[in-house]
C-alpha cells in the first residue's frame, strides 16, 4: 500500500522568509503532483513532476523530485501572505489506470 | 478553469437515507474520479471511471456506489448514509489515465449526515 507523508503538517512563517515542505512516499513512483487549496475552495494544480531530478518553478514556489530517495520538496522563497493555503502532494501509482494517493496536506500561514 | 460542476454544493440529510451526488464535465475527458476530504486525512479516492459504464473501486469504496451512463456525468450514491460519511466530496477529471496527465478538481459538495 502506497503511503504518502508530508511534513510539516502546519507551518507558520513570516513574510520574506524561506521554507521547505517535504513529501515522502513509500513505493516506487516517478510521478508526483503538488496542489494548492484555499479555505473552502477546490484544489488547484501547481506542478506535475514526471521524472527523477525534475524541477519546476512558478513564482516563489519551486518543486523538485528525487525518485531514488522517494522525496519531493516544495520550496517557498520570500513568502508573501497570498501564499497562505493548504498544499498537498500526491503520488501516482497503478497500472494502466493511474490513481493518486494524497498526503494529508500542509497548512501554510504567512504572517505579515 | 476546467468545466466541472458538482451538484448539490451543500446537502444535509439524515442517517439511513440514500443520497446521490452529481459530477458534470464539459471537457469530454475519459476519466472521472470521486474523492472525499476529511480533516487529517487529505483526499481519499472512493471510485473512479475510465469510460462510460467502466468503473472501479478506490481506497474507501465501502458504502458508496457509482454510475456513469454518459461521458459527461458521474454519479456517486450513498446507499444508506451514515454520520461517518459526513465529508466534503470532490469530483476530478483527467483526459487519460496516464500518470503524466493532471487531474482537475470540481468545486466540491459539502455533505452533512445527521
gemmi code that builds the backbone of each chain (N, CA, C; Angstrom):
import gemmi

chains = {
    "A": [
        ("UNK", (0.846, -1.196, 0.000), (0.000, 0.000, 0.000), (0.889, 1.257, 0.000)),
        ("UNK", (0.613, 2.126, -0.922), (1.383, 3.364, -1.029), (1.023, 4.315, 0.103)),
        ("UNK", (2.025, 4.813, 0.776), (1.803, 5.823, 1.821), (2.547, 7.083, 1.433)),
        ("UNK", (1.908, 8.199, 1.666), (2.483, 9.497, 1.347), (2.459, 10.348, 2.615)),
        ("UNK", (3.630, 10.809, 3.011), (3.732, 11.593, 4.241), (4.270, 12.979, 3.935)),
        ("UNK", (3.569, 13.966, 4.422), (4.018, 15.345, 4.289), (4.453, 15.852, 5.651)),
        ("UNK", (5.462, 16.695, 5.624), (5.797, 17.409, 6.851), (6.475, 18.722, 6.520)),
        ("UNK", (6.199, 19.725, 7.327), (5.303, 19.664, 8.479), (3.839, 19.700, 8.040)),
        ("UNK", (2.935, 19.405, 8.945), (1.512, 19.496, 8.645), (1.004, 20.920, 8.847)),
        ("UNK", (1.676, 21.652, 9.711), (1.315, 23.044, 9.968), (2.596, 23.866, 9.897)),
        ("UNK", (2.510, 24.991, 9.230), (3.685, 25.839, 9.056), (3.264, 27.292, 9.117)),
        ("UNK", (3.808, 27.985, 10.103), (3.550, 29.401, 10.237), (4.844, 30.143, 9.965)),
        ("UNK", (4.826, 31.041, 8.984), (6.037, 31.713, 8.587), (5.794, 33.210, 8.541)),
        ("UNK", (6.903, 33.908, 8.586), (6.837, 35.347, 8.411), (7.064, 35.688, 6.949)),
        ("UNK", (6.463, 36.766, 6.535), (6.707, 37.227, 5.175), (8.200, 37.448, 4.968)),
        ("UNK", (8.647, 37.108, 3.788), (10.040, 37.310, 3.428), (10.957, 36.149, 3.743)),
        ("UNK", (10.475, 35.194, 4.516), (11.305, 34.046, 4.879), (11.181, 32.921, 3.863)),
        ("UNK", (12.150, 32.004, 3.925), (12.151, 30.822, 3.061), (11.839, 29.593, 3.879)),
        ("UNK", (11.186, 28.647, 3.226), (10.928, 27.380, 3.917), (10.666, 26.285, 2.903)),
        ("UNK", (10.731, 25.025, 3.393), (10.540, 23.871, 2.526), (9.530, 22.916, 3.133)),
        ("UNK", (8.629, 22.431, 2.288), (7.689, 21.376, 2.662), (8.188, 20.085, 2.035)),
        ("UNK", (8.133, 19.004, 2.811), (8.659, 17.725, 2.353), (7.537, 16.723, 2.115)),
        ("UNK", (7.726, 15.907, 1.107), (6.750, 14.873, 0.772), (7.515, 13.574, 0.536)),
        ("UNK", (7.330, 12.627, 1.430), (7.951, 11.312, 1.302), (6.905, 10.288, 0.911)),
        ("UNK", (7.307, 9.318, 0.100), (6.365, 8.275, -0.272), (7.036, 6.919, -0.206)),
        ("UNK", (6.211, 5.879, -0.095), (6.734, 4.582, 0.349), (7.093, 3.599, -0.757)),
        ("UNK", (6.567, 3.780, -1.959), (6.880, 2.819, -3.011), (7.344, 3.547, -4.264)),
        ("UNK", (7.881, 2.774, -5.161), (8.463, 3.368, -6.360), (7.405, 4.102, -7.178)),
        ("UNK", (7.698, 5.317, -7.511), (6.850, 6.087, -8.410), (7.697, 7.218, -8.980)),
        ("UNK", (7.475, 7.545, -10.226), (8.203, 8.679, -10.791), (7.246, 9.762, -11.263)),
        ("UNK", (6.084, 9.799, -10.604), (5.105, 10.827, -10.958), (4.579, 11.447, -9.676)),
        ("UNK", (4.762, 12.735, -9.544), (4.319, 13.382, -8.315), (3.710, 14.733, -8.644)),
        ("UNK", (2.664, 15.071, -7.904), (1.899, 16.281, -8.152), (1.853, 17.131, -6.889)),
        ("UNK", (1.820, 18.422, -7.093), (1.555, 19.347, -5.994), (0.297, 20.140, -6.318)),
        ("UNK", (-0.558, 20.255, -5.297), (-1.796, 21.019, -5.420), (-1.851, 22.050, -4.302)),
        ("UNK", (-2.608, 23.089, -4.577), (-2.894, 24.123, -3.577), (-4.392, 24.161, -3.351)),
        ("UNK", (-4.770, 24.366, -2.082), (-6.187, 24.523, -1.758), (-6.370, 25.713, -0.826)),
        ("UNK", (-7.165, 26.687, -1.236), (-7.545, 27.793, -0.376), (-8.751, 27.370, 0.460)),
        ("UNK", (-8.933, 27.972, 1.631), (-10.019, 27.564, 2.527), (-11.374, 27.555, 1.833)),
        ("UNK", (-12.078, 26.445, 1.936), (-13.412, 26.334, 1.360), (-13.443, 26.220, -0.149)),
        ("UNK", (-12.284, 26.062, -0.751), (-12.210, 26.021, -2.212), (-11.764, 24.655, -2.710)),
        ("UNK", (-11.685, 24.566, -4.024), (-11.243, 23.327, -4.638), (-9.722, 23.259, -4.692)),
        ("UNK", (-9.205, 22.197, -5.286), (-7.757, 22.041, -5.430), (-7.306, 22.574, -6.776)),
        ("UNK", (-6.198, 23.271, -6.736), (-5.607, 23.850, -7.935), (-4.272, 23.176, -8.202)),
        ("UNK", (-4.077, 22.698, -9.414), (-2.821, 22.050, -9.756), (-1.688, 23.073, -9.814)),
        ("UNK", (-0.585, 22.765, -9.134), (0.594, 23.635, -9.168), (1.676, 23.056, -10.077)),
        ("UNK", (2.085, 21.840, -9.788), (3.188, 21.233, -10.515), (2.917, 19.752, -10.769)),
        ("UNK", (3.425, 19.293, -11.899), (3.488, 17.866, -12.189), (4.957, 17.529, -12.409)),
        ("UNK", (5.492, 16.616, -11.637), (6.896, 16.225, -11.733), (6.939, 14.806, -12.284)),
        ("UNK", (7.587, 14.657, -13.422), (7.450, 13.414, -14.179), (8.697, 12.553, -14.239)),
        ("UNK", (9.781, 12.972, -13.639), (10.976, 12.141, -13.716), (11.925, 12.497, -12.586)),
        ("UNK", (12.874, 11.605, -12.359), (13.864, 11.856, -11.323), (14.656, 13.106, -11.660)),
        ("UNK", (14.834, 13.952, -10.670), (15.589, 15.173, -10.888), (14.769, 16.318, -11.444)),
        ("UNK", (13.482, 16.081, -11.685), (12.645, 17.151, -12.243), (12.556, 18.313, -11.269)),
        ("UNK", (12.629, 19.499, -11.804), (12.484, 20.723, -11.025), (11.572, 21.657, -11.796)),
        ("UNK", (10.593, 22.207, -11.090), (9.703, 23.175, -11.723), (9.543, 24.366, -10.790)),
        ("UNK", (9.408, 25.541, -11.411), (9.290, 26.767, -10.619), (8.171, 27.621, -11.166)),
        ("UNK", (7.441, 28.219, -10.252), (6.395, 29.161, -10.612), (6.386, 30.229, -9.536)),
        ("UNK", (6.857, 31.398, -9.907), (6.890, 32.490, -8.932), (7.785, 32.143, -7.759)),
        ("UNK", (7.252, 32.211, -6.563), (8.020, 31.960, -5.345), (8.040, 30.497, -4.930)),
        ("UNK", (7.457, 29.636, -5.733), (7.391, 28.212, -5.418), (8.273, 27.426, -6.383)),
        ("UNK", (9.021, 26.486, -5.810), (9.827, 25.594, -6.631), (9.677, 24.176, -6.100)),
        ("UNK", (9.383, 23.242, -6.994), (9.200, 21.852, -6.601), (10.259, 20.990, -7.271)),
        ("UNK", (10.678, 19.959, -6.556), (11.677, 19.044, -7.097), (11.317, 17.617, -6.725)),
        ("UNK", (11.888, 16.679, -7.465), (11.585, 15.274, -7.239), (12.869, 14.455, -7.260)),
        ("UNK", (13.053, 13.642, -6.234), (14.152, 12.684, -6.160), (13.519, 11.309, -6.005)),
        ("UNK", (13.426, 10.572, -7.102), (12.723, 9.289, -7.050), (13.522, 8.229, -6.296)),
        ("UNK", (14.841, 8.375, -6.275), (15.653, 7.391, -5.553), (15.438, 7.508, -4.049)),
        ("UNK", (15.329, 8.718, -3.581), (15.046, 8.960, -2.164), (13.560, 8.929, -1.861)),
        ("UNK", (12.730, 8.832, -2.907), (11.263, 8.876, -2.760), (10.862, 10.136, -2.004)),
        ("UNK", (11.331, 11.247, -2.501), (11.155, 12.519, -1.812), (10.914, 13.635, -2.822)),
        ("UNK", (9.923, 14.441, -2.507), (9.720, 15.674, -3.241), (9.720, 16.833, -2.252)),
        ("UNK", (10.200, 17.967, -2.708), (10.195, 19.154, -1.865), (9.479, 20.282, -2.577)),
        ("UNK", (8.818, 21.109, -1.794), (8.200, 22.333, -2.295), (8.844, 23.468, -1.517)),
        ("UNK", (9.664, 24.241, -2.226), (10.409, 25.309, -1.568), (9.718, 26.641, -1.799)),
        ("UNK", (9.587, 27.374, -0.716), (8.944, 28.683, -0.762), (10.022, 29.745, -0.533)),
        ("UNK", (10.108, 30.660, -1.451), (11.125, 31.710, -1.368), (10.462, 33.051, -1.069)),
        ("UNK", (10.960, 33.721, -0.046), (10.471, 35.066, 0.306), (8.952, 35.085, 0.374)),
        ("UNK", (8.420, 34.330, 1.304), (6.970, 34.125, 1.389), (6.202, 35.445, 1.469)),
        ("UNK", (5.022, 35.429, 0.858), (4.085, 36.546, 0.945), (2.743, 36.001, 1.426)),
        ("UNK", (1.913, 36.893, 1.941), (0.646, 36.480, 2.549), (-0.221, 35.673, 1.575)),
        ("UNK", (-0.169, 36.031, 0.299), (-1.014, 35.358, -0.694), (-0.697, 33.878, -0.852)),
        ("UNK", (0.434, 33.442, -0.338), (0.766, 32.023, -0.414), (0.106, 31.202, 0.692)),
        ("UNK", (-0.555, 31.861, 1.614), (-1.255, 31.139, 2.682), (-2.322, 30.239, 2.074)),
        ("UNK", (-2.217, 28.938, 2.367), (-3.126, 27.935, 1.785), (-2.703, 26.576, 2.338)),
        ("UNK", (-3.431, 25.536, 1.931), (-3.001, 24.172, 2.237), (-2.399, 23.577, 0.971)),
        ("UNK", (-1.250, 22.965, 1.114), (-0.542, 22.378, -0.015), (-0.524, 20.859, 0.135)),
        ("UNK", (-0.900, 20.204, -0.943), (-0.931, 18.750, -0.954), (0.044, 18.216, -1.990)),
        ("UNK", (0.731, 17.149, -1.640), (1.418, 16.378, -2.658), (0.596, 15.115, -2.909)),
        ("UNK", (0.730, 14.580, -4.096), (0.020, 13.356, -4.464), (0.934, 12.539, -5.365)),
        ("UNK", (0.927, 11.236, -5.134), (1.801, 10.337, -5.874), (0.957, 9.403, -6.731)),
        ("UNK", (1.379, 9.204, -7.960), (0.642, 8.335, -8.878), (1.149, 6.911, -8.755)),
        ("UNK", (0.234, 5.991, -8.795), (0.590, 4.569, -8.769), (-0.459, 3.802, -9.541)),
        ("UNK", (-0.123, 2.587, -9.920), (-1.082, 1.758, -10.616), (-0.580, 1.358, -11.982)),
        ("UNK", (-1.398, 0.593, -12.669), (-1.018, 0.111, -13.974), (-1.529, 1.020, -15.066)),
        ("UNK", (-2.485, 0.528, -15.810), (-2.990, 1.305, -16.930), (-3.880, 2.453, -16.470)),
        ("UNK", (-4.451, 2.328, -15.316), (-5.293, 3.402, -14.778), (-4.637, 3.943, -13.516)),
        ("UNK", (-3.941, 5.043, -13.689), (-3.212, 5.571, -12.551), (-4.160, 6.182, -11.529)),
        ("UNK", (-3.839, 5.978, -10.274), (-4.584, 6.581, -9.176), (-3.635, 7.422, -8.360)),
        ("UNK", (-4.181, 8.461, -7.748), (-3.388, 9.344, -6.915), (-3.620, 9.035, -5.444)),
        ("UNK", (-2.523, 8.991, -4.706), (-2.586, 8.908, -3.255), (-2.054, 10.227, -2.716)),
        ("UNK", (-2.868, 10.879, -1.899), (-2.534, 12.209, -1.402), (-1.900, 12.151, -0.029)),
        ("UNK", (-1.015, 13.091, 0.226), (-0.580, 13.361, 1.584), (-1.686, 14.087, 2.345)),
        ("UNK", (-1.471, 14.286, 3.639), (-2.508, 14.900, 4.462), (-2.567, 16.408, 4.304)),
        ("UNK", (-1.589, 16.968, 3.666), (-1.599, 18.403, 3.430), (-0.786, 19.175, 4.455)),
        ("UNK", (-0.262, 20.305, 4.015), (0.478, 21.225, 4.885), (-0.257, 22.556, 4.887)),
        ("UNK", (-0.744, 22.946, 6.046), (-1.422, 24.244, 6.177), (-0.370, 25.317, 6.409)),
        ("UNK", (-0.213, 26.154, 5.412), (0.774, 27.229, 5.462), (0.093, 28.556, 5.780)),
        ("UNK", (0.593, 29.209, 6.803), (0.110, 30.542, 7.160), (1.290, 31.493, 7.099)),
        ("UNK", (1.172, 32.515, 6.283), (2.223, 33.515, 6.165), (1.755, 34.774, 6.859)),
        ("UNK", (2.496, 35.157, 7.878), (2.133, 36.311, 8.701), (2.922, 37.547, 8.287)),
        ("UNK", (2.275, 38.713, 8.344), (2.973, 39.949, 7.980), (4.160, 40.218, 8.894)),
    ],
    "B": [
        ("UNK", (-10.489, 27.624, -15.941), (-10.936, 26.540, -15.072), (-11.522, 25.400, -15.908)),
        ("UNK", (-11.195, 24.167, -15.505), (-11.802, 23.023, -16.164), (-13.304, 23.091, -15.959)),
        ("UNK", (-14.059, 22.661, -16.989), (-15.512, 22.734, -16.917), (-16.088, 21.599, -16.107)),
        ("UNK", (-16.044, 21.731, -14.805), (-16.572, 20.711, -13.909), (-17.548, 21.366, -12.951)),
        ("UNK", (-18.726, 20.818, -12.859), (-19.689, 21.285, -11.875), (-20.125, 20.104, -11.021)),
        ("UNK", (-20.474, 20.411, -9.786), (-20.969, 19.402, -8.871), (-22.292, 19.882, -8.296)),
        ("UNK", (-23.206, 18.942, -8.122), (-24.480, 19.302, -7.512), (-24.980, 18.178, -6.617)),
        ("UNK", (-25.615, 18.528, -5.494), (-25.689, 19.878, -4.969), (-24.355, 20.335, -4.418)),
        ("UNK", (-24.231, 21.572, -4.073), (-22.992, 22.059, -3.460), (-23.016, 21.848, -1.945)),
        ("UNK", (-24.194, 21.861, -1.395), (-24.352, 21.595, 0.035), (-25.582, 20.725, 0.221)),
        ("UNK", (-25.451, 19.763, 1.159), (-26.624, 18.926, 1.449), (-26.558, 18.463, 2.890)),
        ("UNK", (-27.707, 18.524, 3.530), (-27.870, 17.966, 4.867), (-28.910, 16.871, 4.766)),
        ("UNK", (-28.600, 15.718, 5.294), (-29.516, 14.592, 5.199), (-29.491, 13.824, 6.516)),
        ("UNK", (-30.367, 12.837, 6.601), (-30.453, 12.050, 7.832), (-29.872, 10.650, 7.626)),
        ("UNK", (-29.397, 10.099, 8.701), (-28.863, 8.742, 8.666), (-29.880, 7.775, 8.078)),
        ("UNK", (-29.396, 6.925, 7.190), (-30.242, 5.893, 6.606), (-30.869, 6.270, 5.277)),
        ("UNK", (-30.793, 7.530, 4.894), (-31.393, 7.934, 3.619), (-30.381, 7.788, 2.487)),
        ("UNK", (-30.854, 7.497, 1.285), (-29.934, 7.460, 0.139), (-29.654, 8.872, -0.357)),
        ("UNK", (-28.442, 9.057, -0.834), (-28.034, 10.367, -1.336), (-27.276, 10.165, -2.640)),
        ("UNK", (-27.546, 11.003, -3.620), (-26.807, 10.953, -4.879), (-26.184, 12.308, -5.160)),
        ("UNK", (-24.895, 12.279, -5.424), (-24.149, 13.472, -5.810), (-23.810, 13.358, -7.294)),
        ("UNK", (-23.856, 14.500, -7.956), (-23.621, 14.500, -9.401), (-22.386, 15.305, -9.751)),
        ("UNK", (-21.614, 14.778, -10.660), (-20.489, 15.492, -11.242), (-20.725, 15.584, -12.740)),
        ("UNK", (-20.613, 16.792, -13.261), (-20.839, 17.027, -14.687), (-19.643, 17.745, -15.273)),
        ("UNK", (-19.152, 17.255, -16.414), (-17.999, 17.891, -17.059), (-18.335, 18.224, -18.510)),
        ("UNK", (-17.695, 19.285, -18.977), (-17.906, 19.713, -20.359), (-16.627, 19.545, -21.186)),
        ("UNK", (-15.645, 18.839, -20.638), (-14.339, 18.701, -21.289), (-14.222, 17.446, -22.141)),
        ("UNK", (-15.216, 16.568, -22.071), (-15.180, 15.296, -22.802), (-13.994, 14.424, -22.382)),
        ("UNK", (-13.591, 14.561, -21.112), (-12.499, 13.743, -20.595), (-12.995, 12.340, -20.293)),
        ("UNK", (-12.107, 11.383, -20.515), (-12.481, 9.987, -20.347), (-12.559, 9.578, -18.880)),
        ("UNK", (-11.630, 10.097, -18.067), (-11.528, 9.637, -16.688), (-12.216, 10.604, -15.738)),
        ("UNK", (-12.946, 10.004, -14.788), (-13.578, 10.804, -13.734), (-13.382, 10.093, -12.400)),
        ("UNK", (-13.283, 10.889, -11.347), (-12.928, 10.362, -10.033), (-13.809, 11.003, -8.972)),
        ("UNK", (-14.073, 10.243, -7.921), (-14.703, 10.790, -6.720), (-13.755, 10.610, -5.544)),
        ("UNK", (-13.529, 11.730, -4.814), (-12.718, 11.725, -3.613), (-13.556, 12.262, -2.466)),
        ("UNK", (-13.145, 11.898, -1.268), (-13.663, 12.578, -0.097), (-12.497, 13.207, 0.661)),
        ("UNK", (-12.785, 14.354, 1.270), (-11.762, 15.068, 2.021), (-12.219, 15.239, 3.455)),
        ("UNK", (-11.398, 14.758, 4.365), (-11.689, 14.833, 5.794), (-10.482, 15.398, 6.513)),
        ("UNK", (-10.700, 16.163, 7.554), (-9.569, 16.718, 8.316), (-8.627, 15.610, 8.778)),
        ("UNK", (-7.343, 15.828, 8.549), (-6.355, 14.849, 8.995), (-6.146, 13.678, 8.058)),
        ("UNK", (-6.914, 13.646, 6.957), (-6.790, 12.517, 6.029), (-6.419, 12.936, 4.611)),
        ("UNK", (-6.391, 14.182, 4.336), (-6.162, 14.587, 2.959), (-7.335, 14.168, 2.096)),
        ("UNK", (-7.066, 13.813, 0.862), (-8.105, 13.329, -0.044), (-7.931, 11.825, -0.244)),
        ("UNK", (-9.044, 11.132, -0.259), (-9.009, 9.676, -0.461), (-9.951, 9.304, -1.597)),
        ("UNK", (-9.480, 8.452, -2.471), (-10.232, 8.054, -3.647), (-11.335, 7.069, -3.270)),
        ("UNK", (-12.544, 7.358, -3.736), (-13.692, 6.492, -3.455), (-13.910, 5.525, -4.618)),
        ("UNK", (-14.165, 6.065, -5.785), (-14.343, 5.298, -7.009), (-13.813, 6.131, -8.170)),
        ("UNK", (-13.546, 5.468, -9.267), (-13.208, 6.201, -10.463), (-13.798, 5.503, -11.680)),
        ("UNK", (-13.838, 6.234, -12.772), (-14.385, 5.701, -14.020), (-13.396, 5.955, -15.144)),
        ("UNK", (-13.202, 4.953, -15.987), (-12.300, 5.095, -17.123), (-13.051, 5.019, -18.440)),
        ("UNK", (-14.337, 5.208, -18.392), (-15.158, 5.265, -19.584), (-16.607, 5.041, -19.202)),
        ("UNK", (-17.476, 5.226, -20.182), (-18.903, 5.005, -19.930), (-19.119, 3.562, -19.488)),
        ("UNK", (-19.761, 3.428, -18.368), (-20.089, 2.145, -17.739), (-18.876, 1.369, -17.243)),
        ("UNK", (-17.710, 1.992, -17.259), (-16.491, 1.360, -16.735), (-16.065, 2.075, -15.469)),
        ("UNK", (-16.170, 1.357, -14.343), (-15.813, 1.962, -13.066), (-15.000, 0.976, -12.238)),
        ("UNK", (-14.321, 1.506, -11.240), (-13.541, 0.650, -10.351), (-13.474, 1.301, -8.990)),
        ("UNK", (-13.143, 0.470, -8.001), (-13.105, 0.948, -6.631), (-11.800, 1.643, -6.308)),
        ("UNK", (-11.917, 2.581, -5.378), (-10.733, 3.215, -4.830), (-10.458, 2.719, -3.430)),
        ("UNK", (-9.805, 3.582, -2.683), (-9.331, 3.225, -1.348), (-10.452, 3.071, -0.319)),
        ("UNK", (-11.517, 3.874, -0.448), (-12.563, 3.916, 0.571), (-13.947, 3.770, -0.065)),
        ("UNK", (-14.179, 2.662, -0.740), (-15.388, 2.488, -1.539), (-16.580, 1.908, -0.768)),
        ("UNK", (-16.359, 1.365, 0.412), (-17.470, 0.742, 1.142), (-18.557, 1.762, 1.447)),
        ("UNK", (-19.813, 1.382, 1.133), (-20.949, 2.267, 1.402), (-21.259, 3.211, 0.266)),
        ("UNK", (-20.473, 3.141, -0.806), (-20.667, 4.012, -1.964), (-20.816, 3.183, -3.233)),
        ("UNK", (-21.618, 3.682, -4.142), (-21.675, 3.127, -5.481), (-21.636, 4.271, -6.482)),
        ("UNK", (-21.280, 3.948, -7.707), (-21.177, 4.971, -8.746), (-21.822, 4.467, -10.022)),
        ("UNK", (-22.137, 5.431, -10.879), (-22.637, 5.078, -12.205), (-22.197, 6.139, -13.193)),
        ("UNK", (-21.974, 5.672, -14.413), (-21.595, 6.594, -15.483), (-22.254, 6.089, -16.765)),
        ("UNK", (-23.372, 6.711, -17.101), (-24.143, 6.302, -18.267), (-23.797, 7.141, -19.488)),
        ("UNK", (-23.136, 8.272, -19.288), (-22.652, 9.073, -20.391), (-21.358, 9.765, -19.986)),
        ("UNK", (-20.592, 10.162, -20.982), (-19.255, 10.678, -20.726), (-19.252, 11.818, -19.732)),
        ("UNK", (-20.218, 12.705, -19.819), (-20.156, 13.930, -19.052), (-20.624, 13.827, -17.608)),
        ("UNK", (-21.276, 12.729, -17.246), (-21.842, 12.646, -15.897), (-21.329, 11.437, -15.134)),
        ("UNK", (-20.981, 11.684, -13.868), (-20.508, 10.622, -12.984), (-21.242, 10.801, -11.659)),
        ("UNK", (-22.035, 9.824, -11.288), (-22.864, 9.924, -10.100), (-22.281, 9.099, -8.958)),
        ("UNK", (-22.329, 9.662, -7.784), (-21.906, 8.966, -6.571), (-23.122, 8.799, -5.679)),
        ("UNK", (-23.408, 7.558, -5.292), (-24.563, 7.284, -4.442), (-24.126, 6.699, -3.117)),
        ("UNK", (-24.656, 7.303, -2.066), (-24.515, 6.737, -0.727), (-25.797, 5.955, -0.491)),
        ("UNK", (-25.668, 4.672, -0.441), (-26.864, 3.828, -0.452), (-27.712, 4.030, 0.804)),
        ("UNK", (-27.050, 4.183, 1.934), (-27.738, 4.438, 3.203), (-26.780, 5.273, 4.044)),
        ("UNK", (-26.970, 6.572, 3.986), (-25.980, 7.491, 4.543), (-25.754, 7.270, 6.042)),
        ("UNK", (-24.513, 7.375, 6.449), (-24.158, 7.280, 7.870), (-23.384, 8.541, 8.260)),
        ("UNK", (-23.299, 8.784, 9.547), (-22.628, 10.000, 10.013), (-21.145, 10.009, 9.616)),
        ("UNK", (-20.562, 8.821, 9.470), (-19.144, 8.753, 9.071), (-18.930, 9.192, 7.625)),
        ("UNK", (-20.003, 9.353, 6.882), (-19.903, 9.831, 5.509), (-20.065, 11.346, 5.400)),
        ("UNK", (-20.216, 11.994, 6.532), (-20.143, 13.456, 6.538), (-18.755, 13.859, 6.084)),
        ("UNK", (-18.691, 14.657, 5.037), (-17.405, 14.959, 4.423), (-17.607, 15.997, 3.323)),
        ("UNK", (-16.500, 16.404, 2.738), (-16.544, 17.185, 1.515), (-16.141, 16.258, 0.375)),
        ("UNK", (-16.983, 16.220, -0.647), (-16.759, 15.304, -1.764), (-16.316, 16.102, -2.988)),
        ("UNK", (-15.215, 15.665, -3.569), (-14.695, 16.309, -4.774), (-14.719, 15.331, -5.940)),
        ("UNK", (-15.134, 15.848, -7.050), (-15.035, 15.142, -8.305), (-13.793, 15.665, -9.023)),
        ("UNK", (-13.129, 14.797, -9.766), (-11.982, 15.209, -10.574), (-12.088, 14.548, -11.938)),
        ("UNK", (-11.423, 15.157, -12.912), (-11.403, 14.598, -14.253), (-9.987, 14.619, -14.795)),
        ("UNK", (-9.711, 13.706, -15.697), (-8.460, 13.769, -16.461), (-8.730, 13.217, -17.847)),
        ("UNK", (-7.955, 13.708, -18.801), (-8.201, 13.339, -20.193), (-7.894, 11.864, -20.426)),
        ("UNK", (-6.806, 11.398, -19.794), (-6.418, 10.000, -19.932), (-6.104, 9.457, -18.550)),
        ("UNK", (-5.864, 8.202, -18.459), (-5.484, 7.608, -17.176), (-3.991, 7.618, -16.963)),
        ("UNK", (-3.290, 8.303, -17.860), (-1.835, 8.332, -17.778), (-1.364, 9.109, -16.566)),
        ("UNK", (-0.274, 8.661, -15.993), (0.266, 9.353, -14.826), (0.896, 10.687, -15.211)),
        ("UNK", (1.017, 10.963, -16.483), (1.531, 12.276, -16.895), (0.417, 13.297, -17.017)),
        ("UNK", (-0.794, 12.853, -16.803), (-1.958, 13.699, -17.005), (-2.416, 14.296, -15.688)),
        ("UNK", (-2.707, 15.573, -15.686), (-3.161, 16.233, -14.462), (-4.634, 15.940, -14.213)),
        ("UNK", (-4.987, 15.763, -12.954), (-6.395, 15.685, -12.567), (-6.864, 17.084, -12.179)),
        ("UNK", (-8.018, 17.459, -12.698), (-8.615, 18.748, -12.386), (-9.839, 18.513, -11.519)),
        ("UNK", (-9.976, 19.362, -10.507), (-10.989, 19.134, -9.482), (-12.176, 20.071, -9.631)),
        ("UNK", (-13.349, 19.539, -9.281), (-14.553, 20.342, -9.216), (-14.613, 21.147, -7.933)),
        ("UNK", (-15.702, 21.925, -7.752), (-15.795, 22.829, -6.608), (-16.107, 22.149, -5.292)),
        ("UNK", (-16.563, 20.902, -5.312), (-16.836, 20.176, -4.074), (-18.297, 20.230, -3.660)),
        ("UNK", (-18.696, 19.207, -2.908), (-20.016, 19.139, -2.288), (-19.824, 18.863, -0.803)),
        ("UNK", (-20.372, 19.733, 0.015), (-20.299, 19.527, 1.463), (-21.532, 18.771, 1.907)),
        ("UNK", (-21.337, 17.554, 2.405), (-22.445, 16.694, 2.831), (-22.393, 16.507, 4.335)),
        ("UNK", (-23.514, 16.750, 4.962), (-23.650, 16.524, 6.400), (-24.733, 15.480, 6.628)),
        ("UNK", (-24.382, 14.420, 7.348), (-25.335, 13.365, 7.662), (-25.618, 13.422, 9.164)),
        ("UNK", (-26.870, 13.703, 9.489), (-27.242, 13.871, 10.900), (-27.714, 12.571, 11.520)),
    ],
}
model = gemmi.Model(1)
for chain_id, residues in chains.items():
    chain = gemmi.Chain(chain_id)
    for i, (resn, *xyz) in enumerate(residues, 1):
        res = gemmi.Residue()
        res.name, res.seqid = resn, gemmi.SeqId(i, " ")
        for name, pos in zip(("N", "CA", "C"), xyz):
            atom = gemmi.Atom()
            atom.name, atom.element = name, gemmi.Element(name[0])
            atom.pos, atom.b_iso = gemmi.Position(*pos), 0.0
            res.add_atom(atom)
        chain.add_residue(res)
    model.add_chain(chain)
structure = gemmi.Structure()
structure.add_model(model)
structure.setup_entities()
